Amino acid sequence: MILLYFDPGLGAMIVQAIIAAVAGVVLFSKNLMYKIKLFLGLVKKDDKDVFDDIDVKDSDIDNKNTSEQ
């Protein structure tokens, strides 16, 4: 007969690992499904990428690079 003892620290670590695994699967599958839909041409033109709303000009990038030097 094997008796196991889980202290609160181990229990919290197990719960954290389960939550992290679920979050990782959800985020990975979302990205994977988007890539599959993109490959098959099922993504509508109305669907925007997260970064489509950000308007960065090449001159802004050049100014940042020169200011860092």
N, CA, C, O and CB atoms as a CASP TS submission, in Angstrom:
PFRMAT TS
TARGET T0000
AUTHOR 0000-0000-0000
METHOD Language model
MODEL 1
PARENT N/A
ATOM      1  N   MET     1       0.846  -1.180   0.000  1.00  0.00           N
ATOM      2  CA  MET     1       0.000   0.000   0.000  1.00  0.00           C
ATOM      3  C   MET     1       0.891   1.243   0.000  1.00  0.00           C
ATOM      4  O   MET     1       1.763   1.402   0.854  1.00  0.00           O
ATOM      5  CB  MET     1      -0.963  -0.002   1.226  1.00  0.00           C
ATOM      6  N   ILE     2       0.656   2.097  -0.955  1.00  0.00           N
ATOM      7  CA  ILE     2       1.460   3.310  -1.082  1.00  0.00           C
ATOM      8  C   ILE     2       0.608   4.508  -0.682  1.00  0.00           C
ATOM      9  O   ILE     2      -0.479   4.725  -1.217  1.00  0.00           O
ATOM     10  CB  ILE     2       2.006   3.476  -2.534  1.00  0.00           C
ATOM     11  N   LEU     3       1.116   5.266   0.252  1.00  0.00           N
ATOM     12  CA  LEU     3       0.425   6.479   0.680  1.00  0.00           C
ATOM     13  C   LEU     3       1.201   7.685   0.159  1.00  0.00           C
ATOM     14  O   LEU     3       2.415   7.774   0.340  1.00  0.00           O
ATOM     15  CB  LEU     3       0.282   6.532   2.238  1.00  0.00           C
ATOM     16  N   LEU     4       0.515   8.587  -0.470  1.00  0.00           N
ATOM     17  CA  LEU     4       1.144   9.794  -0.996  1.00  0.00           C
ATOM     18  C   LEU     4       0.702  10.999  -0.178  1.00  0.00           C
ATOM     19  O   LEU     4      -0.440  11.081   0.275  1.00  0.00           O
ATOM     20  CB  LEU     4       0.794   9.992  -2.490  1.00  0.00           C
ATOM     21  N   TYR     5       1.626  11.925  -0.001  1.00  0.00           N
ATOM     22  CA  TYR     5       1.317  13.152   0.724  1.00  0.00           C
ATOM     23  C   TYR     5       1.577  14.340  -0.191  1.00  0.00           C
ATOM     24  O   TYR     5       2.701  14.530  -0.655  1.00  0.00           O
ATOM     25  CB  TYR     5       2.157  13.260   2.029  1.00  0.00           C
ATOM     26  N   PHE     6       0.565  15.129  -0.450  1.00  0.00           N
ATOM     27  CA  PHE     6       0.712  16.343  -1.243  1.00  0.00           C
ATOM     28  C   PHE     6       0.609  17.532  -0.307  1.00  0.00           C
ATOM     29  O   PHE     6      -0.447  17.780   0.276  1.00  0.00           O
ATOM     30  CB  PHE     6      -0.361  16.422  -2.375  1.00  0.00           C
ATOM     31  N   ASP     7       1.686  18.258  -0.163  1.00  0.00           N
ATOM     32  CA  ASP     7       1.608  19.472   0.640  1.00  0.00           C
ATOM     33  C   ASP     7       1.039  20.596  -0.237  1.00  0.00           C
ATOM     34  O   ASP     7       0.965  20.437  -1.455  1.00  0.00           O
ATOM     35  CB  ASP     7       3.016  19.861   1.217  1.00  0.00           C
ATOM     36  N   PRO     8       0.638  21.718   0.353  1.00  0.00           N
ATOM     37  CA  PRO     8       0.016  22.796  -0.435  1.00  0.00           C
ATOM     38  C   PRO     8       0.916  23.320  -1.564  1.00  0.00           C
ATOM     39  O   PRO     8       0.416  23.716  -2.617  1.00  0.00           O
ATOM     40  CB  PRO     8      -0.354  23.948   0.484  1.00  0.00           C
ATOM     41  N   GLY     9       2.221  23.324  -1.353  1.00  0.00           N
ATOM     42  CA  GLY     9       3.127  23.800  -2.402  1.00  0.00           C
ATOM     43  C   GLY     9       3.098  22.912  -3.632  1.00  0.00           C
ATOM     44  O   GLY     9       3.072  23.403  -4.760  1.00  0.00           O
ATOM     45  N   LEU    10       3.101  21.606  -3.415  1.00  0.00           N
ATOM     46  CA  LEU    10       3.045  20.665  -4.533  1.00  0.00           C
ATOM     47  C   LEU    10       1.694  20.740  -5.231  1.00  0.00           C
ATOM     48  O   LEU    10       1.620  20.651  -6.457  1.00  0.00           O
ATOM     49  CB  LEU    10       3.313  19.233  -4.048  1.00  0.00           C
ATOM     50  N   GLY    11       0.636  20.901  -4.464  1.00  0.00           N
ATOM     51  CA  GLY    11      -0.694  21.022  -5.059  1.00  0.00           C
ATOM     52  C   GLY    11      -0.798  22.264  -5.937  1.00  0.00           C
ATOM     53  O   GLY    11      -1.369  22.216  -7.027  1.00  0.00           O
ATOM     54  N   ALA    12      -0.245  23.376  -5.459  1.00  0.00           N
ATOM     55  CA  ALA    12      -0.262  24.608  -6.245  1.00  0.00           C
ATOM     56  C   ALA    12       0.571  24.444  -7.507  1.00  0.00           C
ATOM     57  O   ALA    12       0.203  24.955  -8.565  1.00  0.00           O
ATOM     58  CB  ALA    12       0.259  25.790  -5.413  1.00  0.00           C
ATOM     59  N   MET    13       1.697  23.730  -7.402  1.00  0.00           N
ATOM     60  CA  MET    13       2.552  23.515  -8.573  1.00  0.00           C
ATOM     61  C   MET    13       1.834  22.658  -9.619  1.00  0.00           C
ATOM     62  O   MET    13       1.947  22.917 -10.817  1.00  0.00           O
ATOM     63  CB  MET    13       3.881  22.846  -8.155  1.00  0.00           C
ATOM     64  N   ILE    14       1.100  21.644  -9.172  1.00  0.00           N
ATOM     65  CA  ILE    14       0.355  20.796 -10.101  1.00  0.00           C
ATOM     66  C   ILE    14      -0.749  21.598 -10.786  1.00  0.00           C
ATOM     67  O   ILE    14      -0.938  21.473 -11.996  1.00  0.00           O
ATOM     68  CB  ILE    14      -0.243  19.581  -9.365  1.00  0.00           C
ATOM     69  N   VAL    15      -1.473  22.410 -10.040  1.00  0.00           N
ATOM     70  CA  VAL    15      -2.533  23.247 -10.617  1.00  0.00           C
ATOM     71  C   VAL    15      -1.939  24.228 -11.628  1.00  0.00           C
ATOM     72  O   VAL    15      -2.506  24.434 -12.701  1.00  0.00           O
ATOM     73  CB  VAL    15      -3.294  24.017  -9.501  1.00  0.00           C
ATOM     74  N   GLN    16      -0.801  24.832 -11.289  1.00  0.00           N
ATOM     75  CA  GLN    16      -0.157  25.775 -12.199  1.00  0.00           C
ATOM     76  C   GLN    16       0.293  25.088 -13.480  1.00  0.00           C
ATOM     77  O   GLN    16       0.162  25.655 -14.565  1.00  0.00           O
ATOM     78  CB  GLN    16       1.034  26.440 -11.518  1.00  0.00           C
ATOM     79  N   ALA    17       0.822  23.874 -13.368  1.00  0.00           N
ATOM     80  CA  ALA    17       1.265  23.132 -14.547  1.00  0.00           C
ATOM     81  C   ALA    17       0.085  22.780 -15.447  1.00  0.00           C
ATOM     82  O   ALA    17       0.199  22.846 -16.671  1.00  0.00           O
ATOM     83  CB  ALA    17       2.007  21.859 -14.129  1.00  0.00           C
ATOM     84  N   ILE    18      -1.038  22.408 -14.854  1.00  0.00           N
ATOM     85  CA  ILE    18      -2.230  22.073 -15.643  1.00  0.00           C
ATOM     86  C   ILE    18      -2.750  23.308 -16.369  1.00  0.00           C
ATOM     87  O   ILE    18      -3.079  23.236 -17.553  1.00  0.00           O
ATOM     88  CB  ILE    18      -3.335  21.480 -14.740  1.00  0.00           C
ATOM     89  N   ILE    19      -2.827  24.434 -15.676  1.00  0.00           N
ATOM     90  CA  ILE    19      -3.308  25.676 -16.294  1.00  0.00           C
ATOM     91  C   ILE    19      -2.369  26.122 -17.414  1.00  0.00           C
ATOM     92  O   ILE    19      -2.829  26.555 -18.471  1.00  0.00           O
ATOM     93  CB  ILE    19      -3.439  26.794 -15.234  1.00  0.00           C
ATOM     94  N   ALA    20      -1.061  26.019 -17.194  1.00  0.00           N
ATOM     95  CA  ALA    20      -0.093  26.402 -18.228  1.00  0.00           C
ATOM     96  C   ALA    20      -0.196  25.493 -19.446  1.00  0.00           C
ATOM     97  O   ALA    20      -0.088  25.956 -20.581  1.00  0.00           O
ATOM     98  CB  ALA    20       1.332  26.364 -17.668  1.00  0.00           C
ATOM     99  N   ALA    21      -0.404  24.202 -19.214  1.00  0.00           N
ATOM    100  CA  ALA    21      -0.540  23.266 -20.332  1.00  0.00           C
ATOM    101  C   ALA    21      -1.790  23.568 -21.155  1.00  0.00           C
ATOM    102  O   ALA    21      -1.747  23.544 -22.385  1.00  0.00           O
ATOM    103  CB  ALA    21      -0.587  21.821 -19.815  1.00  0.00           C
ATOM    104  N   VAL    22      -2.895  23.850 -20.484  1.00  0.00           N
ATOM    105  CA  VAL    22      -4.141  24.174 -21.196  1.00  0.00           C
ATOM    106  C   VAL    22      -3.977  25.472 -21.989  1.00  0.00           C
ATOM    107  O   VAL    22      -4.393  25.548 -23.145  1.00  0.00           O
ATOM    108  CB  VAL    22      -5.327  24.300 -20.199  1.00  0.00           C
ATOM    109  N   ALA    23      -3.377  26.484 -21.379  1.00  0.00           N
ATOM    110  CA  ALA    23      -3.169  27.756 -22.075  1.00  0.00           C
ATOM    111  C   ALA    23      -2.246  27.574 -23.273  1.00  0.00           C
ATOM    112  O   ALA    23      -2.479  28.162 -24.329  1.00  0.00           O
ATOM    113  CB  ALA    23      -2.588  28.805 -21.118  1.00  0.00           C
ATOM    114  N   GLY    24      -1.212  26.774 -23.120  1.00  0.00           N
ATOM    115  CA  GLY    24      -0.293  26.524 -24.230  1.00  0.00           C
ATOM    116  C   GLY    24      -0.977  25.821 -25.387  1.00  0.00           C
ATOM    117  O   GLY    24      -0.754  26.172 -26.545  1.00  0.00           O
ATOM    118  N   VAL    25      -1.806  24.836 -25.086  1.00  0.00           N
ATOM    119  CA  VAL    25      -2.524  24.115 -26.141  1.00  0.00           C
ATOM    120  C   VAL    25      -3.495  25.042 -26.856  1.00  0.00           C
ATOM    121  O   VAL    25      -3.602  25.007 -28.082  1.00  0.00           O
ATOM    122  CB  VAL    25      -3.276  22.906 -25.557  1.00  0.00           C
ATOM    123  N   VAL    26      -4.203  25.870 -26.098  1.00  0.00           N
ATOM    124  CA  VAL    26      -5.176  26.790 -26.704  1.00  0.00           C
ATOM    125  C   VAL    26      -4.476  27.776 -27.630  1.00  0.00           C
ATOM    126  O   VAL    26      -4.922  27.988 -28.758  1.00  0.00           O
ATOM    127  CB  VAL    26      -5.959  27.551 -25.613  1.00  0.00           C
ATOM    128  N   LEU    27      -3.385  28.380 -27.169  1.00  0.00           N
ATOM    129  CA  LEU    27      -2.683  29.360 -27.993  1.00  0.00           C
ATOM    130  C   LEU    27      -2.023  28.716 -29.203  1.00  0.00           C
ATOM    131  O   LEU    27      -2.048  29.283 -30.295  1.00  0.00           O
ATOM    132  CB  LEU    27      -1.640  30.087 -27.166  1.00  0.00           C
ATOM    133  N   PHE    28      -1.438  27.548 -29.025  1.00  0.00           N
ATOM    134  CA  PHE    28      -0.797  26.866 -30.146  1.00  0.00           C
ATOM    135  C   PHE    28      -1.823  26.453 -31.189  1.00  0.00           C
ATOM    136  O   PHE    28      -1.598  26.628 -32.386  1.00  0.00           O
ATOM    137  CB  PHE    28      -0.023  25.643 -29.657  1.00  0.00           C
ATOM    138  N   SER    29      -2.944  25.908 -30.744  1.00  0.00           N
ATOM    139  CA  SER    29      -3.948  25.443 -31.696  1.00  0.00           C
ATOM    140  C   SER    29      -4.587  26.620 -32.437  1.00  0.00           C
ATOM    141  O   SER    29      -4.935  26.494 -33.611  1.00  0.00           O
ATOM    142  CB  SER    29      -5.027  24.621 -30.973  1.00  0.00           C
ATOM    143  N   LYS    30      -4.743  27.766 -31.759  1.00  0.00           N
ATOM    144  CA  LYS    30      -5.314  28.941 -32.415  1.00  0.00           C
ATOM    145  C   LYS    30      -4.406  29.410 -33.549  1.00  0.00           C
ATOM    146  O   LYS    30      -4.877  29.718 -34.644  1.00  0.00           O
ATOM    147  CB  LYS    30      -5.531  30.080 -31.398  1.00  0.00           C
ATOM    148  N   ASN    31      -3.106  29.462 -33.281  1.00  0.00           N
ATOM    149  CA  ASN    31      -2.146  29.873 -34.300  1.00  0.00           C
ATOM    150  C   ASN    31      -2.085  28.836 -35.423  1.00  0.00           C
ATOM    151  O   ASN    31      -2.007  29.201 -36.596  1.00  0.00           O
ATOM    152  CB  ASN    31      -0.750  30.075 -33.678  1.00  0.00           C
ATOM    153  N   LEU    32      -2.118  27.562 -35.077  1.00  0.00           N
ATOM    154  CA  LEU    32      -2.063  26.501 -36.076  1.00  0.00           C
ATOM    155  C   LEU    32      -3.295  26.529 -36.971  1.00  0.00           C
ATOM    156  O   LEU    32      -3.182  26.384 -38.188  1.00  0.00           O
ATOM    157  CB  LEU    32      -1.934  25.138 -35.398  1.00  0.00           C
ATOM    158  N   MET    33      -4.470  26.714 -36.374  1.00  0.00           N
ATOM    159  CA  MET    33      -5.700  26.770 -37.172  1.00  0.00           C
ATOM    160  C   MET    33      -5.701  27.980 -38.104  1.00  0.00           C
ATOM    161  O   MET    33      -6.182  27.886 -39.234  1.00  0.00           O
ATOM    162  CB  MET    33      -6.930  26.816 -36.254  1.00  0.00           C
ATOM    163  N   TYR    34      -5.164  29.125 -37.642  1.00  0.00           N
ATOM    164  CA  TYR    34      -5.085  30.299 -38.498  1.00  0.00           C
ATOM    165  C   TYR    34      -4.181  30.018 -39.702  1.00  0.00           C
ATOM    166  O   TYR    34      -4.516  30.389 -40.827  1.00  0.00           O
ATOM    167  CB  TYR    34      -4.565  31.513 -37.703  1.00  0.00           C
ATOM    168  N   LYS    35      -3.047  29.371 -39.473  1.00  0.00           N
ATOM    169  CA  LYS    35      -2.132  29.064 -40.573  1.00  0.00           C
ATOM    170  C   LYS    35      -2.744  28.073 -41.554  1.00  0.00           C
ATOM    171  O   LYS    35      -2.549  28.193 -42.764  1.00  0.00           O
ATOM    172  CB  LYS    35      -0.821  28.510 -40.029  1.00  0.00           C
ATOM    173  N   ILE    36      -3.484  27.091 -41.037  1.00  0.00           N
ATOM    174  CA  ILE    36      -4.151  26.133 -41.927  1.00  0.00           C
ATOM    175  C   ILE    36      -5.213  26.832 -42.757  1.00  0.00           C
ATOM    176  O   ILE    36      -5.306  26.607 -43.964  1.00  0.00           O
ATOM    177  CB  ILE    36      -4.783  24.983 -41.118  1.00  0.00           C
ATOM    178  N   LYS    37      -6.020  27.683 -42.120  1.00  0.00           N
ATOM    179  CA  LYS    37      -7.044  28.426 -42.861  1.00  0.00           C
ATOM    180  C   LYS    37      -6.423  29.357 -43.888  1.00  0.00           C
ATOM    181  O   LYS    37      -6.953  29.509 -44.989  1.00  0.00           O
ATOM    182  CB  LYS    37      -7.918  29.225 -41.903  1.00  0.00           C
ATOM    183  N   LEU    38      -5.304  29.981 -43.539  1.00  0.00           N
ATOM    184  CA  LEU    38      -4.613  30.865 -44.469  1.00  0.00           C
ATOM    185  C   LEU    38      -4.105  30.084 -45.671  1.00  0.00           C
ATOM    186  O   LEU    38      -4.208  30.554 -46.804  1.00  0.00           O
ATOM    187  CB  LEU    38      -3.453  31.580 -43.772  1.00  0.00           C
ATOM    188  N   PHE    39      -3.558  28.895 -45.435  1.00  0.00           N
ATOM    189  CA  PHE    39      -3.045  28.059 -46.516  1.00  0.00           C
ATOM    190  C   PHE    39      -4.165  27.599 -47.439  1.00  0.00           C
ATOM    191  O   PHE    39      -3.991  27.558 -48.657  1.00  0.00           O
ATOM    192  CB  PHE    39      -2.308  26.851 -45.949  1.00  0.00           C
ATOM    193  N   LEU    40      -5.311  27.254 -46.864  1.00  0.00           N
ATOM    194  CA  LEU    40      -6.438  26.781 -47.660  1.00  0.00           C
ATOM    195  C   LEU    40      -7.258  27.912 -48.264  1.00  0.00           C
ATOM    196  O   LEU    40      -8.161  27.658 -49.061  1.00  0.00           O
ATOM    197  CB  LEU    40      -7.326  25.916 -46.817  1.00  0.00           C
ATOM    198  N   GLY    41      -6.961  29.153 -47.902  1.00  0.00           N
ATOM    199  CA  GLY    41      -7.681  30.296 -48.441  1.00  0.00           C
ATOM    200  C   GLY    41      -9.034  30.502 -47.800  1.00  0.00           C
ATOM    201  O   GLY    41      -9.929  31.074 -48.422  1.00  0.00           O
ATOM    202  N   LEU    42      -9.204  30.050 -46.573  1.00  0.00           N
ATOM    203  CA  LEU    42     -10.492  30.179 -45.893  1.00  0.00           C
ATOM    204  C   LEU    42     -10.589  31.441 -45.049  1.00  0.00           C
ATOM    205  O   LEU    42     -11.640  31.714 -44.470  1.00  0.00           O
ATOM    206  CB  LEU    42     -10.734  28.974 -45.023  1.00  0.00           C
ATOM    207  N   VAL    43      -9.522  32.208 -44.970  1.00  0.00           N
ATOM    208  CA  VAL    43      -9.521  33.428 -44.172  1.00  0.00           C
ATOM    209  C   VAL    43     -10.154  34.531 -45.008  1.00  0.00           C
ATOM    210  O   VAL    43      -9.756  34.769 -46.148  1.00  0.00           O
ATOM    211  CB  VAL    43      -8.070  33.818 -43.718  1.00  0.00           C
ATOM    212  N   LYS    44     -11.145  35.202 -44.427  1.00  0.00           N
ATOM    213  CA  LYS    44     -11.825  36.278 -45.143  1.00  0.00           C
ATOM    214  C   LYS    44     -10.938  37.512 -45.233  1.00  0.00           C
ATOM    215  O   LYS    44     -10.007  37.677 -44.445  1.00  0.00           O
ATOM    216  CB  LYS    44     -13.150  36.628 -44.456  1.00  0.00           C
ATOM    217  N   LYS    45     -11.227  38.354 -46.176  1.00  0.00           N
ATOM    218  CA  LYS    45     -10.481  39.602 -46.320  1.00  0.00           C
ATOM    219  C   LYS    45     -10.744  40.541 -45.144  1.00  0.00           C
ATOM    220  O   LYS    45      -9.910  41.391 -44.833  1.00  0.00           O
ATOM    221  CB  LYS    45     -10.850  40.292 -47.637  1.00  0.00           C
ATOM    222  N   ASP    46     -11.912  40.391 -44.482  1.00  0.00           N
ATOM    223  CA  ASP    46     -12.248  41.251 -43.350  1.00  0.00           C
ATOM    224  C   ASP    46     -11.427  40.909 -42.115  1.00  0.00           C
ATOM    225  O   ASP    46     -11.240  41.754 -41.239  1.00  0.00           O
ATOM    226  CB  ASP    46     -13.727  41.143 -43.031  1.00  0.00           C
ATOM    227  N   ASP    47     -10.928  39.659 -42.038  1.00  0.00           N
ATOM    228  CA  ASP    47     -10.121  39.264 -40.887  1.00  0.00           C
ATOM    229  C   ASP    47      -8.804  40.003 -40.937  1.00  0.00           C
ATOM    230  O   ASP    47      -8.072  39.930 -41.924  1.00  0.00           O
ATOM    231  CB  ASP    47      -9.891  37.733 -40.856  1.00  0.00           C
ATOM    232  N   LYS    48      -8.508  40.715 -39.862  1.00  0.00           N
ATOM    233  CA  LYS    48      -7.272  41.488 -39.802  1.00  0.00           C
ATOM    234  C   LYS    48      -6.310  40.841 -38.834  1.00  0.00           C
ATOM    235  O   LYS    48      -6.702  40.188 -37.867  1.00  0.00           O
ATOM    236  CB  LYS    48      -7.548  42.942 -39.391  1.00  0.00           C
ATOM    237  N   ASP    49      -5.057  41.038 -39.120  1.00  0.00           N
ATOM    238  CA  ASP    49      -4.031  40.611 -38.192  1.00  0.00           C
ATOM    239  C   ASP    49      -3.988  41.608 -37.044  1.00  0.00           C
ATOM    240  O   ASP    49      -4.454  42.739 -37.179  1.00  0.00           O
ATOM    241  CB  ASP    49      -2.647  40.493 -38.893  1.00  0.00           C
ATOM    242  N   VAL    50      -3.437  41.194 -35.932  1.00  0.00           N
ATOM    243  CA  VAL    50      -3.371  42.068 -34.755  1.00  0.00           C
ATOM    244  C   VAL    50      -2.557  43.319 -35.060  1.00  0.00           C
ATOM    245  O   VAL    50      -2.861  44.396 -34.548  1.00  0.00           O
ATOM    246  CB  VAL    50      -2.760  41.320 -33.557  1.00  0.00           C
ATOM    247  N   PHE    51      -1.536  43.186 -35.883  1.00  0.00           N
ATOM    248  CA  PHE    51      -0.627  44.293 -36.135  1.00  0.00           C
ATOM    249  C   PHE    51      -1.013  45.125 -37.355  1.00  0.00           C
ATOM    250  O   PHE    51      -0.284  46.046 -37.723  1.00  0.00           O
ATOM    251  CB  PHE    51       0.764  43.770 -36.308  1.00  0.00           C
ATOM    252  N   ASP    52      -2.139  44.820 -37.985  1.00  0.00           N
ATOM    253  CA  ASP    52      -2.568  45.608 -39.143  1.00  0.00           C
ATOM    254  C   ASP    52      -2.956  47.029 -38.756  1.00  0.00           C
ATOM    255  O   ASP    52      -2.862  47.939 -39.580  1.00  0.00           O
ATOM    256  CB  ASP    52      -3.739  44.928 -39.832  1.00  0.00           C
ATOM    257  N   ASP    53      -3.389  47.231 -37.519  1.00  0.00           N
ATOM    258  CA  ASP    53      -3.819  48.549 -37.075  1.00  0.00           C
ATOM    259  C   ASP    53      -2.642  49.470 -36.772  1.00  0.00           C
ATOM    260  O   ASP    53      -2.822  50.683 -36.670  1.00  0.00           O
ATOM    261  CB  ASP    53      -4.694  48.420 -35.853  1.00  0.00           C
ATOM    262  N   ILE    54      -1.456  48.921 -36.628  1.00  0.00           N
ATOM    263  CA  ILE    54      -0.281  49.712 -36.276  1.00  0.00           C
ATOM    264  C   ILE    54       0.370  50.203 -37.568  1.00  0.00           C
ATOM    265  O   ILE    54       0.733  49.408 -38.435  1.00  0.00           O
ATOM    266  CB  ILE    54       0.731  48.876 -35.414  1.00  0.00           C
ATOM    267  N   ASP    55       0.508  51.502 -37.682  1.00  0.00           N
ATOM    268  CA  ASP    55       1.079  52.098 -38.883  1.00  0.00           C
ATOM    269  C   ASP    55       2.489  52.597 -38.560  1.00  0.00           C
ATOM    270  O   ASP    55       2.659  53.649 -37.943  1.00  0.00           O
ATOM    271  CB  ASP    55       0.179  53.259 -39.416  1.00  0.00           C
ATOM    272  N   VAL    56       3.486  51.837 -38.982  1.00  0.00           N
ATOM    273  CA  VAL    56       4.874  52.204 -38.738  1.00  0.00           C
ATOM    274  C   VAL    56       5.510  52.537 -40.081  1.00  0.00           C
ATOM    275  O   VAL    56       5.484  51.735 -41.014  1.00  0.00           O
ATOM    276  CB  VAL    56       5.653  51.055 -38.008  1.00  0.00           C
ATOM    277  N   LYS    57       6.070  53.708 -40.158  1.00  0.00           N
ATOM    278  CA  LYS    57       6.712  54.136 -41.387  1.00  0.00           C
ATOM    279  C   LYS    57       8.188  53.754 -41.346  1.00  0.00           C
ATOM    280  O   LYS    57       8.776  53.653 -40.269  1.00  0.00           O
ATOM    281  CB  LYS    57       6.543  55.658 -41.598  1.00  0.00           C
ATOM    282  N   ASP    58       8.780  53.545 -42.510  1.00  0.00           N
ATOM    283  CA  ASP    58      10.200  53.220 -42.574  1.00  0.00           C
ATOM    284  C   ASP    58      11.046  54.331 -41.981  1.00  0.00           C
ATOM    285  O   ASP    58      12.093  54.068 -41.388  1.00  0.00           O
ATOM    286  CB  ASP    58      10.620  52.956 -44.011  1.00  0.00           C
ATOM    287  N   SER    59      10.603  55.571 -42.136  1.00  0.00           N
ATOM    288  CA  SER    59      11.370  56.687 -41.596  1.00  0.00           C
ATOM    289  C   SER    59      11.420  56.641 -40.073  1.00  0.00           C
ATOM    290  O   SER    59      12.416  57.042 -39.470  1.00  0.00           O
ATOM    291  CB  SER    59      10.772  58.011 -42.060  1.00  0.00           C
ATOM    292  N   ASP    60      10.335  56.148 -39.443  1.00  0.00           N
ATOM    293  CA  ASP    60      10.330  56.017 -37.983  1.00  0.00           C
ATOM    294  C   ASP    60      11.367  55.002 -37.524  1.00  0.00           C
ATOM    295  O   ASP    60      12.041  55.201 -36.513  1.00  0.00           O
ATOM    296  CB  ASP    60       8.938  55.608 -37.483  1.00  0.00           C
ATOM    297  N   ILE    61      11.489  53.913 -38.275  1.00  0.00           N
ATOM    298  CA  ILE    61      12.468  52.882 -37.915  1.00  0.00           C
ATOM    299  C   ILE    61      13.876  53.416 -38.116  1.00  0.00           C
ATOM    300  O   ILE    61      14.753  53.172 -37.287  1.00  0.00           O
ATOM    301  CB  ILE    61      12.254  51.598 -38.752  1.00  0.00           C
ATOM    302  N   ASP    62      14.106  54.144 -39.210  1.00  0.00           N
ATOM    303  CA  ASP    62      15.429  54.714 -39.465  1.00  0.00           C
ATOM    304  C   ASP    62      15.802  55.719 -38.382  1.00  0.00           C
ATOM    305  O   ASP    62      16.948  55.747 -37.935  1.00  0.00           O
ATOM    306  CB  ASP    62      15.470  55.384 -40.846  1.00  0.00           C
ATOM    307  N   ASN    63      14.841  56.548 -37.954  1.00  0.00           N
ATOM    308  CA  ASN    63      15.110  57.530 -36.904  1.00  0.00           C
ATOM    309  C   ASN    63      15.467  56.855 -35.596  1.00  0.00           C
ATOM    310  O   ASN    63      16.331  57.340 -34.865  1.00  0.00           O
ATOM    311  CB  ASN    63      13.908  58.439 -36.705  1.00  0.00           C
ATOM    312  N   LYS    64      14.814  55.740 -35.289  1.00  0.00           N
ATOM    313  CA  LYS    64      15.110  55.035 -34.045  1.00  0.00           C
ATOM    314  C   LYS    64      16.516  54.442 -34.105  1.00  0.00           C
ATOM    315  O   LYS    64      17.255  54.494 -33.122  1.00  0.00           O
ATOM    316  CB  LYS    64      14.064  53.925 -33.780  1.00  0.00           C
ATOM    317  N   ASN    65      16.886  53.877 -35.255  1.00  0.00           N
ATOM    318  CA  ASN    65      18.209  53.269 -35.385  1.00  0.00           C
ATOM    319  C   ASN    65      19.311  54.321 -35.272  1.00  0.00           C
ATOM    320  O   ASN    65      20.354  54.050 -34.678  1.00  0.00           O
ATOM    321  CB  ASN    65      18.324  52.525 -36.722  1.00  0.00           C
ATOM    322  N   THR    66      19.103  55.500 -35.822  1.00  0.00           N
ATOM    323  CA  THR    66      20.136  56.539 -35.757  1.00  0.00           C
ATOM    324  C   THR    66      20.227  57.145 -34.359  1.00  0.00           C
ATOM    325  O   THR    66      21.300  57.577 -33.939  1.00  0.00           O
ATOM    326  CB  THR    66      19.851  57.640 -36.786  1.00  0.00           C
ATOM    327  N   SER    67      19.101  57.179 -33.631  1.00  0.00           N
ATOM    328  CA  SER    67      19.131  57.750 -32.284  1.00  0.00           C
ATOM    329  C   SER    67      19.797  56.811 -31.296  1.00  0.00           C
ATOM    330  O   SER    67      20.304  57.264 -30.269  1.00  0.00           O
ATOM    331  CB  SER    67      17.722  58.076 -31.814  1.00  0.00           C
ATOM    332  N   GLU    68      19.811  55.505 -31.579  1.00  0.00           N
ATOM    333  CA  GLU    68      20.435  54.558 -30.672  1.00  0.00           C
ATOM    334  C   GLU    68      21.953  54.559 -30.796  1.00  0.00           C
ATOM    335  O   GLU    68      22.643  54.124 -29.874  1.00  0.00           O
ATOM    336  CB  GLU    68      19.902  53.173 -30.927  1.00  0.00           C
ATOM    337  N   GLN    69      22.478  55.030 -31.901  1.00  0.00           N
ATOM    338  CA  GLN    69      23.928  54.984 -32.124  1.00  0.00           C
ATOM    339  C   GLN    69      24.631  56.097 -31.440  1.00  0.00           C
ATOM    340  O   GLN    69      25.854  56.201 -31.529  1.00  0.00           O
ATOM    341  CB  GLN    69      24.246  55.024 -33.580  1.00  0.00           C
TER
END
